[in-house]
Amino acid sequence: MRAAVMPFDQSIGESAATRPLLIVLSHLRWDFVFQRPQHVLTRATRYCDVIYIEEPVFEGTELSHRTLMRENGVRVVQPLVPPGTPEADVIFHQGDILEMFVDGAVGRSLYLWYYTPMAYAYGHRVDADVVIFDKMDELSAFKFASPQLHVLESLLLDRADVVFTGGASLQKAATGRHENLHCFPSSIDVAHFGAARNGATLPEPEDMADISHPRIGFFGVIDERINLDLVAEMAAARPDWQLVMIGPTAKIDPASLPQAPNIHWLGGKAYPELPQYMAHWDIGFMPFALNDATRFISPTKTPEFLAAGLPLLSTPIHDVVEPYGTNGYVEVAATAQTMVEAGDRLIATRADTESETRRLAKVDSFLAGSSWDKTWAAMYAEIKRFDTLAPARSSMAAGRELVEASRV
C-alpha cells in the first residue's frame, strides 16, 4: 500500500555534507503495506540519506539490482537474481550490493539498520558506526521461517549497538539478551487516520457502496495471524453484520478465505485510501488468531482504528489487552459469541451521542502522547548518542579479502 509523500521541512535536518547514510536491510517489500518501517524511515530522511535494501527478486538472467525512488527520497534497492541461483551466490550478491553503497559513505557516519536477522548472513561483511536491530516481530514464529533465524539473531545481537523492540511482549522476551534495549511500540499518524472522523466529507468508495450497515471493518495483511474460523463464525452469528476485509493475502491460499453473503474481501488498498474506507464503517475489529505468530505482536492498526474514531473489537492479543483493553479503549473477546455481544454494545454506545462524545474524548487524551514523529526522534537520539561513542570505521579491505577467500 503506497503512501503520499509526507510534508517534512528538509531544511531542518543535517546539511548535505554531513548527512549520515542509513542503510536498511529488510525482509519486507516497501510497496507491500505501509507499516512501521515506512513510518520510521520516511521520517529518517529528514536527517539521513536512506537506502532500503529488500530481499532478492528472482528474475532475469544475470545478477544485478534496481533502485526505486519512494516517499521522501527513500531509495529502495531490489537485488535481482536469476531463478535457480545457488543460495550461497544469492547471499554473496546481496553483500556485494551492500558494500557498493557502503563505499559511498566515506567521510560521514554510516548506520546499518536490520529488520531481519537473516540479513546478517551478508551484513556482517561491512563495518558501521552504529548497528541497529529493530525487532518489530518474532520472525522465527512465522510460517515458513528459516531454521537459521535463531543462530543469525544471536550473532546480530552480539554485534548490534542498539536494539529497538516493537512492543512490550517483545521487550520482555528480549530482556537479558542485549544491554541496550529500547521499547518502541506501535505509534500513530493521528492527522492521517483522524480524517476518517469527517465521514460526510469523504466519498464512499465504489466497491463498498452496495454494502449495507452495520459494517465491521478490518484492514491489514491477511495471513496465518488471522483467525479465519472466527470471521466465518461471526458472519454466521450476525447475518445482518457486514464484515468488510481489506488487505492482501500472504502465505495462505486465497481459496481458504471463508465465503458468505456478508463477508466482503476487498483486497489491498493504498495507505492514503484507508481513512476513506474507515469513515464509512461502524466498528473496527482485529480477528487475530492466538498462535505462535501472534504471541509477540503489537498491532500498528490498534491506535489507527482509535484515531479514526472507530469503536474497536479485538481478540486477546497481549499487547492489545495491555494497555488498550484494560483501560477501556478496546473491547476484547476470545470467541465469536462474546465478540458479537461486545459488538452489540459498541453499536449501541456509538448511537448514543453523549456516550460517544465521552469515548472519543478519552481516546484522544490517550493518543495525544503518541506519534511516529516522537518515535523517530527518540530512536534517532539514541543512534546519535551511540554514534558519538563509536570509533572511526577501520578499513574493510582485509575483511573483504577473507570473504572473497571463503567463497572459493
C-alpha positions as CSV (number, residue, x, y, z in Angstrom):
1,M,0.0,0.0,0.0
2,R,1.7,3.2,-1.2
3,A,1.5,6.4,0.8
4,A,1.7,10.0,-0.2
5,V,4.9,11.9,0.4
6,M,4.9,13.3,3.9
7,P,5.4,17.1,4.2
8,F,8.7,17.4,6.1
9,D,10.8,20.6,6.0
10,Q,14.1,19.1,4.9
11,S,16.0,22.3,5.8
12,I,15.7,21.5,9.5
13,G,17.9,18.4,9.1
14,E,21.6,17.8,8.6
15,S,23.4,19.6,5.8
16,A,24.2,17.5,2.7
17,A,27.9,17.3,3.5
18,T,27.3,15.8,7.0
19,R,24.1,13.7,6.5
20,P,24.7,10.2,7.7
21,L,24.0,7.3,5.4
22,L,21.3,4.9,6.8
23,I,21.3,1.5,5.1
24,V,18.3,-0.7,6.0
25,L,18.3,-4.5,5.4
26,S,14.7,-5.7,5.4
27,H,12.6,-8.8,4.6
28,L,9.6,-6.6,3.8
29,R,8.8,-5.2,0.4
30,W,8.5,-1.4,0.7
31,D,5.4,-1.4,-1.6
32,F,3.5,-4.2,0.1
33,V,1.9,-2.4,3.1
34,F,2.7,0.9,4.7
35,Q,3.7,0.0,8.3
36,R,6.4,0.5,10.9
37,P,9.4,0.6,8.6
38,Q,7.8,3.1,6.3
39,H,6.6,5.3,9.1
40,V,10.0,5.4,10.7
41,L,12.2,5.7,7.6
42,T,10.2,8.4,5.8
43,R,10.9,10.5,8.9
44,A,14.6,9.4,8.9
45,T,15.1,11.1,5.6
46,R,14.8,14.4,7.3
47,Y,18.3,13.7,8.8
48,C,19.8,10.8,6.8
49,D,20.1,9.5,3.3
50,V,18.1,6.3,3.4
51,I,18.8,3.2,1.3
52,Y,16.3,0.4,1.9
53,I,17.6,-3.0,0.6
54,E,14.9,-5.6,0.1
55,E,15.2,-9.4,-0.2
56,P,16.1,-10.6,-3.7
57,V,13.7,-10.6,-6.6
58,F,14.2,-13.8,-8.7
59,E,14.1,-12.7,-12.3
60,G,16.3,-12.1,-15.3
61,T,19.4,-13.9,-16.5
62,E,22.2,-12.2,-14.6
63,L,23.0,-10.9,-11.1
64,S,22.1,-7.2,-10.9
65,H,19.9,-4.8,-9.0
66,R,17.4,-2.0,-9.5
67,T,16.8,1.2,-7.5
68,L,13.4,2.8,-7.0
69,M,12.7,6.2,-5.5
70,R,10.0,6.2,-2.9
71,E,8.4,8.5,-0.3
72,N,10.5,11.4,0.9
73,G,13.5,10.3,-1.1
74,V,13.9,6.8,0.3
75,R,15.9,4.7,-2.2
76,V,14.6,1.2,-2.4
77,V,17.1,-1.4,-3.8
78,Q,16.0,-4.7,-5.1
79,P,18.7,-7.3,-5.7
80,L,17.9,-9.2,-9.0
81,V,18.8,-12.8,-9.1
82,P,18.2,-15.4,-11.9
83,P,15.9,-18.2,-10.8
84,G,17.8,-21.3,-9.7
85,T,20.9,-19.3,-8.4
86,P,22.6,-21.3,-5.6
87,E,21.8,-19.8,-2.1
88,A,25.5,-19.0,-1.4
89,D,25.7,-16.9,-4.6
90,V,22.5,-15.1,-3.7
91,I,23.9,-14.2,-0.3
92,F,27.2,-13.1,-1.8
93,H,25.4,-10.9,-4.4
94,Q,23.5,-9.2,-1.6
95,G,26.7,-8.5,0.2
96,D,28.3,-7.1,-3.0
97,I,25.4,-4.6,-3.3
98,L,25.6,-3.6,0.3
99,E,29.4,-3.0,0.0
100,M,28.8,-0.9,-3.1
101,F,26.6,1.5,-1.2
102,V,28.9,1.5,1.9
103,D,31.8,2.6,-0.3
104,G,29.8,5.8,-0.8
105,A,29.7,6.6,2.9
106,V,33.4,7.7,3.2
107,G,33.7,10.8,5.4
108,R,30.3,10.6,7.0
109,S,28.6,8.4,9.6
110,L,27.2,5.0,8.4
111,Y,24.2,3.4,10.2
112,L,23.3,-0.1,9.4
113,W,19.7,-1.0,10.3
114,Y,18.4,-4.6,10.4
115,Y,14.8,-5.6,10.3
116,T,15.6,-9.2,9.8
117,P,18.5,-11.3,11.3
118,M,18.7,-13.3,8.0
119,A,20.4,-10.3,6.5
120,Y,23.3,-10.8,8.9
121,A,24.4,-13.6,6.6
122,Y,25.9,-10.9,4.3
123,G,25.6,-7.8,6.5
124,H,28.5,-9.0,8.7
125,R,30.8,-8.2,5.8
126,V,30.7,-4.4,6.4
127,D,31.6,-2.2,9.3
128,A,29.3,0.7,10.5
129,D,29.4,3.4,13.1
130,V,26.2,2.2,14.6
131,V,24.4,-1.1,14.0
132,I,20.7,-1.1,14.8
133,F,18.3,-4.1,15.1
134,D,14.7,-3.1,15.0
135,K,13.0,-6.2,16.2
136,M,9.4,-5.5,15.2
137,D,8.3,-9.1,15.1
138,E,9.3,-12.5,16.3
139,L,10.1,-13.8,12.8
140,S,11.1,-17.3,13.9
141,A,7.4,-17.9,14.9
142,F,6.1,-17.0,11.4
143,K,5.1,-19.5,8.7
144,F,8.0,-20.8,6.6
145,A,10.6,-19.2,8.9
146,S,14.2,-20.3,8.2
147,P,15.8,-22.6,10.8
148,Q,18.9,-20.3,10.6
149,L,16.9,-17.4,12.2
150,H,17.8,-18.2,15.8
151,V,21.5,-18.5,15.1
152,L,21.7,-15.4,13.0
153,E,19.7,-13.4,15.5
154,S,22.2,-14.4,18.3
155,L,25.1,-13.2,16.1
156,L,23.3,-10.0,15.3
157,L,22.5,-9.3,18.9
158,D,26.2,-9.7,19.7
159,R,27.1,-7.1,17.0
160,A,24.2,-4.6,17.4
161,D,24.9,-1.4,19.3
162,V,21.2,-0.7,20.0
163,V,18.1,-2.9,19.8
164,F,14.6,-1.5,19.4
165,T,11.6,-3.7,20.1
166,G,8.1,-3.3,18.6
167,G,6.1,-3.8,21.8
168,A,6.0,-4.8,25.4
169,S,5.9,-8.5,24.8
170,L,8.9,-8.5,22.5
171,Q,10.7,-6.3,25.0
172,K,10.1,-8.7,27.8
173,A,11.2,-11.7,25.7
174,A,14.4,-9.9,24.7
175,T,15.3,-8.7,28.2
176,G,18.7,-10.1,29.1
177,R,19.8,-10.7,25.5
178,H,21.2,-7.2,25.0
179,E,22.3,-4.4,27.3
180,N,20.9,-1.6,25.2
181,L,17.2,-2.4,24.6
182,H,14.6,0.2,24.0
183,C,10.8,-0.5,23.5
184,F,9.0,1.5,20.8
185,P,5.5,0.1,20.4
186,S,3.2,0.9,17.6
187,S,2.6,4.7,17.2
188,I,0.2,6.7,15.2
189,D,-0.3,9.3,12.5
190,V,-3.3,11.0,14.1
191,A,-3.9,13.5,11.4
192,H,-4.0,10.9,8.6
193,F,-6.5,8.5,10.4
194,G,-8.3,11.3,12.1
195,A,-9.6,12.3,8.7
196,A,-11.9,9.3,8.9
197,R,-14.0,11.1,11.5
198,N,-15.2,13.5,8.9
199,G,-17.2,10.9,7.1
200,A,-19.5,13.4,5.5
201,T,-16.6,14.9,3.6
202,L,-15.1,11.6,2.4
203,P,-16.9,10.0,-0.6
204,E,-17.8,6.4,-0.1
205,P,-15.5,4.0,-2.1
206,E,-17.3,2.5,-5.1
207,D,-16.5,-1.1,-4.1
208,M,-18.3,-0.6,-0.7
209,A,-21.3,1.5,-1.8
210,D,-23.6,-1.5,-2.1
211,I,-22.7,-3.0,1.2
212,S,-25.3,-2.4,3.9
213,H,-24.8,-1.4,7.6
214,P,-23.6,-2.2,10.2
215,R,-20.2,-2.6,8.7
216,I,-17.5,-4.2,10.8
217,G,-14.1,-3.5,9.2
218,F,-10.6,-4.9,9.2
219,F,-7.5,-3.8,7.3
220,G,-4.1,-5.4,7.2
221,V,-2.2,-8.4,5.8
222,I,-4.4,-11.5,5.8
223,D,-2.1,-14.4,6.7
224,E,-1.7,-17.1,9.3
225,R,-2.2,-14.5,12.0
226,I,-5.9,-14.0,11.1
227,N,-8.4,-16.3,12.7
228,L,-10.5,-17.2,9.6
229,D,-12.7,-19.5,11.5
230,L,-13.7,-16.6,13.8
231,V,-14.5,-14.5,10.8
232,A,-16.8,-17.2,9.5
233,E,-18.5,-17.8,12.9
234,M,-19.1,-14.1,13.4
235,A,-20.7,-13.8,10.0
236,A,-22.9,-16.7,10.7
237,A,-23.9,-15.4,14.2
238,R,-24.8,-11.9,12.9
239,P,-26.0,-12.3,9.2
240,D,-27.1,-8.6,9.4
241,W,-23.5,-7.5,10.1
242,Q,-21.3,-6.9,7.0
243,L,-17.7,-7.9,7.6
244,V,-15.5,-5.8,5.3
245,M,-12.0,-7.2,5.0
246,I,-9.3,-5.1,3.4
247,G,-5.7,-6.3,2.7
248,P,-3.6,-8.5,0.6
249,T,-3.2,-12.2,1.4
250,A,0.2,-13.7,2.2
251,K,1.4,-17.3,2.9
252,I,-2.2,-18.6,2.8
253,D,-4.3,-19.9,-0.1
254,P,-6.8,-17.2,-1.1
255,A,-9.2,-20.1,-1.7
256,S,-9.2,-20.8,2.0
257,L,-10.9,-17.5,2.8
258,P,-14.4,-18.1,4.2
259,Q,-17.2,-17.1,1.9
260,A,-20.6,-15.8,2.9
261,P,-23.0,-13.1,1.6
262,N,-22.0,-10.8,4.5
263,I,-18.2,-11.3,4.2
264,H,-16.6,-8.9,1.7
265,W,-12.9,-9.4,0.7
266,L,-12.0,-6.1,-1.0
267,G,-8.2,-6.7,-1.5
268,G,-5.4,-4.4,-0.7
269,K,-5.8,-0.7,-0.6
270,A,-3.3,2.2,-0.7
271,Y,-2.4,3.8,2.6
272,P,-4.0,7.2,1.6
273,E,-7.3,5.3,0.9
274,L,-7.7,3.8,4.3
275,P,-9.4,6.7,6.0
276,Q,-11.9,6.9,3.2
277,Y,-13.0,3.3,3.9
278,M,-12.9,3.6,7.7
279,A,-15.1,6.7,7.6
280,H,-17.9,4.5,6.4
281,W,-17.5,1.7,8.9
282,D,-19.4,1.3,12.2
283,I,-16.9,-0.8,14.1
284,G,-13.3,-1.9,13.6
285,F,-12.2,-5.3,14.5
286,M,-9.0,-7.3,14.7
287,P,-9.7,-11.1,14.5
288,F,-6.2,-12.2,15.3
289,A,-5.6,-15.9,15.9
290,L,-3.9,-16.8,19.2
291,N,-0.9,-18.7,18.0
292,D,2.9,-18.6,17.9
293,A,2.9,-16.0,15.1
294,T,0.8,-13.5,17.2
295,R,2.3,-14.2,20.6
296,F,4.5,-11.1,20.5
297,I,2.7,-8.8,18.0
298,S,1.9,-5.2,18.8
299,P,-0.5,-4.3,16.0
300,T,0.1,-0.9,14.5
301,K,-3.6,-0.8,13.5
302,T,-4.8,-0.6,17.1
303,P,-4.2,3.1,17.6
304,E,-5.0,3.7,13.9
305,F,-8.5,2.4,14.4
306,L,-8.9,4.6,17.5
307,A,-7.6,7.7,15.8
308,A,-10.2,7.1,13.1
309,G,-12.9,7.3,15.8
310,L,-14.0,3.7,15.5
311,P,-15.0,1.5,18.4
312,L,-12.8,-1.5,18.2
313,L,-13.2,-5.2,18.9
314,S,-10.1,-7.5,19.2
315,T,-9.1,-11.0,20.3
316,P,-7.0,-11.1,23.4
317,I,-3.6,-10.3,22.0
318,H,-1.3,-9.4,24.9
319,D,-0.2,-6.0,23.6
320,V,-3.8,-5.1,22.9
321,V,-5.1,-6.2,26.2
322,E,-2.5,-4.1,27.9
323,P,-2.9,-1.1,27.7
324,Y,-5.9,-0.8,25.4
325,G,-8.2,-3.4,26.8
326,T,-7.6,-2.9,30.5
327,N,-8.1,0.9,30.1
328,G,-11.3,0.5,28.1
329,Y,-10.2,1.7,24.7
330,V,-10.8,-1.7,23.1
331,E,-13.4,-4.4,23.7
332,V,-11.5,-7.7,24.0
333,A,-13.3,-11.0,23.4
334,A,-12.0,-14.5,22.7
335,T,-14.9,-16.2,20.9
336,A,-17.3,-15.3,18.2
337,Q,-20.2,-15.3,20.7
338,T,-18.5,-12.9,23.1
339,M,-17.3,-10.8,20.3
340,V,-20.7,-10.2,18.7
341,E,-22.1,-9.5,22.2
342,A,-19.4,-6.9,22.6
343,G,-20.1,-5.5,19.1
344,D,-23.7,-5.1,20.0
345,R,-22.7,-2.9,23.0
346,L,-20.3,-0.8,20.9
347,I,-23.0,-0.2,18.2
348,A,-25.4,0.9,21.0
349,T,-22.8,3.2,22.5
350,R,-22.0,4.8,19.2
351,A,-25.6,5.6,18.7
352,D,-25.7,7.4,22.0
353,T,-24.3,10.9,21.3
354,E,-23.3,11.6,24.8
355,S,-21.6,8.2,25.4
356,E,-19.8,8.6,22.0
357,T,-18.5,12.0,22.9
358,R,-17.1,10.7,26.2
359,R,-15.5,7.8,24.4
360,L,-13.8,9.9,21.8
361,A,-12.5,12.4,24.4
362,K,-10.9,9.5,26.4
363,V,-9.4,8.1,23.2
364,D,-8.0,11.4,22.1
365,S,-6.4,12.1,25.5
366,F,-4.6,8.7,25.3
367,L,-3.4,9.2,21.7
368,A,-2.2,12.7,22.4
369,G,1.1,11.3,23.8
370,S,1.9,9.2,20.7
371,S,3.2,10.0,17.2
372,W,5.6,8.5,14.7
373,D,7.5,11.8,14.8
374,K,8.2,11.3,18.5
375,T,9.1,7.7,17.9
376,W,11.6,8.5,15.3
377,A,13.0,11.4,17.3
378,A,13.6,9.1,20.3
379,M,15.2,6.4,18.1
380,Y,17.5,8.9,16.4
381,A,18.6,10.4,19.7
382,E,19.7,7.0,20.8
383,I,21.5,6.4,17.5
384,K,23.3,9.8,17.6
385,R,24.2,9.2,21.3
386,F,25.9,5.9,20.3
387,D,27.5,7.5,17.2
388,T,29.4,9.9,19.3
389,L,30.9,7.0,21.2
390,A,31.7,4.9,18.2
391,P,35.4,4.7,17.0
392,A,36.1,5.6,13.4
393,R,35.4,2.8,11.0
394,S,38.5,0.9,10.1
395,S,39.4,-0.2,6.6
396,M,37.4,-3.1,5.4
397,A,39.9,-4.3,2.8
398,A,41.2,-7.2,5.0
399,G,37.7,-8.3,5.8
400,R,36.7,-8.3,2.2
401,E,39.7,-10.4,1.3
402,L,38.5,-13.0,3.8
403,V,35.0,-13.0,2.4
404,E,36.4,-13.5,-1.2
405,A,38.6,-16.4,0.1
406,S,35.6,-18.0,1.8
407,R,33.7,-18.1,-1.5
408,V,36.3,-20.0,-3.4
